[in-house]
């Protein structure tokens, strides 16, 4: 996380003048498809649904995003900063709301919540 924030700070001269939007991390969902740093990589997606994400990896990616947002805003508070979220939408059938919420929370919602306060 600290290395990523330092990288963003080093890039500052490139986007400090005239750049209005900065994306900190793109396609963060790869960590969930690949099983995260703590799991062996598996090609492709499982036959149904996404694997349970590696919680340590998810928290590290979120922390890196927040550190980068802070670094960008310290350079110029007028730059709009955030990350891209390419999430899936889950539609619960009647009676399956709790199951759907439990499935979505670690795979999607945690990253949407981490974007709270982004531009």
Secondary structure, DSSP 8 states (H G I E B T S, - for coil): -HHHHHHHHHHHHHHTTT--EEES-S-TTHHHHTT-TTS---SS--SSS-----HHHHHHHHHHHHHHHHHHHHH-TTSEEE-----------TT-HHHHHHHHIIIIIHHHHHTTT--
